[in-house]
Amino acid sequence: MTAHPDYWNAFYDDEARPGWDMARPTPVLAEALACAAAAGLAPGASVVVPGCGYGHDAAGLEAEGFAVTGLDFAPLALQGARARYGDRITWSSADWFSPALGPWDAIFDHTCFVAMDPERRRDYVEACARHLRPGGLWIAVVFDDVQGRPGPPHAIPLETCRELALPRFEILHLARASASHPRRAGRELLMVARRRQD
Ligand SMILES: C[S@@+](CC[C@H](N)C(=O)[O-])C[C@H]1O[C@@H](n2cnc3c(N)ncnc32)[C@H](O)[C@@H]1O
């Protein structure tokens, strides 16, 4: 069911914001960009935000000088993103599991990987590798604790995250995020990983 855009679109079909929406970029963005800069990512690079929702992280990246694509398969998410941030960001209506998208220099993944049903995770990682240039970066913010609630989101423990990424990525950084939103403090991991050459 979560593999279908209708499931997600229904959350946006409301006056109220969806529960996950923070109305601003994640506070983890600054730390993520510092790690990515150490790995060579510089303003001007192309970055895609899969499952961008209302586009706050995409807007945060655009403000830092990146060429940003906000991608989502829920039409109302993109409608809301465009209404909030206009057309200085490229908004792409697509399924992340599509065979050919991009390629981009980097992925900024916040609450998309954890939104996947666990049995789709390996295919999700393959899609991340496929949509990046060789050597491109997958920057992911994931929950490793969902406080016992049924998903989505689904917790991804650190070792599971490592095992999932390793076949296609070299892990440059994987540790607890230091500056989470207060509601998420101590429950988020930040990973920066480089796509291996084929
Ligand atoms: C939990 S929401 C997070 C939205 C946004 N990242 C945020 O933090 O506000 C997950 C988003 O991923 C999108 N999504 C889920 N599966 C997708 C897929 N296969 N392709 C594209 N978007 C997808 C949903 O439509 C939804 O907007």
The ligand as an ORCA input file, in Angstrom:
! r2SCAN-3c Opt
* xyz 0 1
  C       7.210     10.577      5.266
  S       7.011     11.563      3.841
  C       8.374     12.690      4.014
  C       8.263     13.954      3.189
  C       9.443     14.919      3.338
  N      10.718     14.272      3.089
  C       9.445     15.551      4.696
  O      10.309     15.198      5.537
  O       8.588     16.414      4.950
  C       7.569     10.451      2.555
  C       7.408     11.037      1.173
  O       7.970     10.105      0.229
  C       7.129     10.027     -0.901
  N       7.380      8.726     -1.524
  C       7.183      7.513     -0.966
  N       7.527      6.549     -1.822
  C       7.946      7.166     -2.956
  C       8.425      6.702     -4.208
  N       8.521      5.393     -4.459
  N       8.768      7.604     -5.146
  C       8.662      8.937     -4.892
  N       8.205      9.444     -3.730
  C       7.863      8.567     -2.770
  C       5.729     10.217     -0.343
  O       4.807     10.656     -1.326
  C       5.963     11.252      0.758
  O       5.796     12.562      0.283
*
